[in-house]
Amino acid sequence: MKQLVILGGGYGGLRIIEHLLTPDLPDNVFITLVDRMPFHTFKTEFYALAAGTEPEMKIRVPFPNDSRLNVKYGEVERIGLDEKAVHFANGDTLEYDWLVIGLGCEDKYHNIPGADQYTHSIQTLGATRQTYTAINNVNPNGYVTVVGGGLSGVEVASELRESRPDLNIRILDRGESILSPFPKKLQDYASQWFHEHDVELISMAQVNRVEPGVVYNHDQQIQSDAIIWTAGIQANRVVRNLPVEQDNIGRVKLNQYHQIPSYPDVYVVGDCASLPFAPSAQLAEFQGEQIALILKKDMKEEEYPASLPIIKLKGTLGSLGKKEGFGVMGKVSLVGQMPRVMKSGVLWLYKKHLG
Ligand SMILES: Cc1cc2nc3c(=O)[nH]c(=O)nc-3n(C[C@H](O)[C@H](O)[C@H](O)COP(=O)(O)OP(=O)(O)OC[C@H]3O[C@@H](n4cnc5c(N)ncnc54)[C@H](O)[C@@H]3O)c2cc1C
């Protein structure tokens, strides 16, 4: 038997499995999916879980049940590329013929003292559960600071405003405006939404230290009952520790078939892969489909295509609470209820697709 091991049942890993578990999967291939969680989680909705507007049951589904798939639960500690083995925190090892690494990303703290200790995260399900507890335990009229005004910072702050109208919420961002990678029309719309909903926006921020209950912005102390960190991401630690070429956020540089050039039996998908796009669920899925195609060629010992289709992404949708949102589709910027309805529709379709 040949063993394919897939690390991470997120958007990328799950899409690969879906595309492999077809009638033409060779009989001599066995697939093992490894994850620390017993289900696939919708990371794009973690902001709502943290804010308390969606229960956990609504943002997760079981992994596929198929006799050709084994699911192993465990915490991946290290990958031995030369020995072709995965090492787990509990001492287990798992050998592979082909490996897919789809372990997602972690917060990046930019070496700011205290940031990793005294802020809450929405990057993993476990961390998001703790963030939910912390925010919802803040006393009435308390202060919550969100550090980082990108997509996830904006989504968690707006959702929290609807969940806890009593709280004093502010977003610190190092740019001139929140949502800096987005068109100005969207930045202005979101800023206006926060203004109308009494969320303070602090621009040109320079967070240089975090202590329990205090964010230091330049020299100013910002007292906070809870601090949420959404100010940057990097590849999973397991991936950053690999002795292979990486980009400035630890994502692995790959060949045109999404393989590590010096280890062509190892594929990297999603937030761990260095691609010329910002990390996203959509990108992880698109890339996952291409990896499944090439893996089938490996399994059937067939020739690879000369090239793979160019990755074309559909756009980005963001939410401002449950009723409004924003989005970019090609060159078109959308604001208001329509992009919010579209975002909910995308989630509905995704859930329906996964059954
Ligand atoms: C609040 C928020 C909102 C977002 N909104 C959007 C959006 O609107 N649209 C969009 O396209 N993208 C969005 N993203 C980004 C998107 O969620 C990620 O790009 C996407 O999840 C990446 O998919 P992935 O398969 O690489 O990893 P993930 O989906 O993160 O999956 C990684 C898997 O690996 C497992 N894992 C990690 N480490 C270990 C370990 N050591 N041992 C065992 N298992 C492990 C995890 O449990 C998880 O199941 C958002 C992200 C956040 C945080």
The ligand as a MOL file (V3000), in Angstrom:
LIG
                    3D

  0  0  0     0  0            999 V3000
M  V30 BEGIN CTAB
M  V30 COUNTS 53 58 0 0 0
M  V30 BEGIN ATOM
M  V30 1 C -11.5750 36.0540 11.2020 0
M  V30 2 C -11.1240 35.5610 9.8550 0
M  V30 3 C -11.8990 35.8530 8.7380 0
M  V30 4 C -11.5110 35.3860 7.4780 0
M  V30 5 N -12.3050 35.6630 6.4080 0
M  V30 6 C -11.9920 35.1550 5.1970 0
M  V30 7 C -12.8680 35.3650 4.0810 0
M  V30 8 O -13.8920 36.0410 4.1970 0
M  V30 9 N -12.5280 34.7960 2.8980 0
M  V30 10 C -11.4060 34.0260 2.7400 0
M  V30 11 O -11.1720 33.4960 1.6300 0
M  V30 12 N -10.5390 33.8230 3.7650 0
M  V30 13 C -10.8050 34.3670 4.9870 0
M  V30 14 N -9.9620 34.1560 6.0560 0
M  V30 15 C -8.7040 33.4120 5.8410 0
M  V30 16 C -8.9520 31.8970 5.7750 0
M  V30 17 O -9.6560 31.4820 6.9320 0
M  V30 18 C -7.6440 31.1360 5.6680 0
M  V30 19 O -6.9000 31.6700 4.5940 0
M  V30 20 C -7.9240 29.6480 5.4370 0
M  V30 21 O -8.5190 29.0880 6.5930 0
M  V30 22 C -6.6490 28.8900 5.0810 0
M  V30 23 O -6.9590 27.5410 4.8530 0
M  V30 24 P -5.8750 26.4140 5.1860 0
M  V30 25 O -6.4220 25.1310 4.6460 0
M  V30 26 O -4.5260 26.8390 4.7520 0
M  V30 27 O -5.7930 26.3580 6.7870 0
M  V30 28 P -6.9270 26.2640 7.8930 0
M  V30 29 O -8.2770 26.3850 7.3100 0
M  V30 30 O -6.5240 27.2000 8.9600 0
M  V30 31 O -6.7540 24.7630 8.4240 0
M  V30 32 C -5.6120 24.3420 9.1330 0
M  V30 33 C -5.9640 23.0420 9.8460 0
M  V30 34 O -4.7680 22.5250 10.4530 0
M  V30 35 C -5.0340 22.1120 11.7780 0
M  V30 36 N -3.7800 22.2610 12.5200 0
M  V30 37 C -3.0280 23.3910 12.6420 0
M  V30 38 N -1.9000 23.1340 13.3310 0
M  V30 39 C -1.9480 21.8330 13.6820 0
M  V30 40 C -1.0470 20.9590 14.3740 0
M  V30 41 N 0.1340 21.4000 14.8620 0
M  V30 42 N -1.4130 19.6740 14.5390 0
M  V30 43 C -2.5900 19.2020 14.0530 0
M  V30 44 N -3.4600 19.9690 13.3610 0
M  V30 45 C -3.1390 21.2700 13.1670 0
M  V30 46 C -6.1530 23.0450 12.2620 0
M  V30 47 O -6.9050 22.4340 13.2990 0
M  V30 48 C -6.9800 23.2330 10.9750 0
M  V30 49 O -8.0080 22.2640 10.8550 0
M  V30 50 C -10.3090 34.6210 7.3290 0
M  V30 51 C -9.5310 34.3340 8.4510 0
M  V30 52 C -9.9270 34.7980 9.7080 0
M  V30 53 C -9.0840 34.4680 10.9130 0
M  V30 END ATOM
M  V30 BEGIN BOND
M  V30 1 1 1 2
M  V30 2 1 2 3
M  V30 3 2 2 52
M  V30 4 2 3 4
M  V30 5 1 4 5
M  V30 6 1 4 50
M  V30 7 2 5 6
M  V30 8 1 6 7
M  V30 9 1 6 13
M  V30 10 2 7 8
M  V30 11 1 7 9
M  V30 12 1 9 10
M  V30 13 2 10 11
M  V30 14 1 10 12
M  V30 15 2 12 13
M  V30 16 1 13 14
M  V30 17 1 14 15
M  V30 18 1 14 50
M  V30 19 1 15 16
M  V30 20 1 16 17
M  V30 21 1 16 18
M  V30 22 1 18 19
M  V30 23 1 18 20
M  V30 24 1 20 21
M  V30 25 1 20 22
M  V30 26 1 22 23
M  V30 27 1 23 24
M  V30 28 2 24 25
M  V30 29 1 24 26
M  V30 30 1 24 27
M  V30 31 1 27 28
M  V30 32 2 28 29
M  V30 33 1 28 30
M  V30 34 1 28 31
M  V30 35 1 31 32
M  V30 36 1 32 33
M  V30 37 1 33 34
M  V30 38 1 33 48
M  V30 39 1 34 35
M  V30 40 1 35 36
M  V30 41 1 35 46
M  V30 42 1 36 37
M  V30 43 1 36 45
M  V30 44 2 37 38
M  V30 45 1 38 39
M  V30 46 1 39 40
M  V30 47 2 39 45
M  V30 48 1 40 41
M  V30 49 2 40 42
M  V30 50 1 42 43
M  V30 51 2 43 44
M  V30 52 1 44 45
M  V30 53 1 46 47
M  V30 54 1 46 48
M  V30 55 1 48 49
M  V30 56 2 50 51
M  V30 57 1 51 52
M  V30 58 1 52 53
M  V30 END BOND
M  V30 END CTAB
M  END
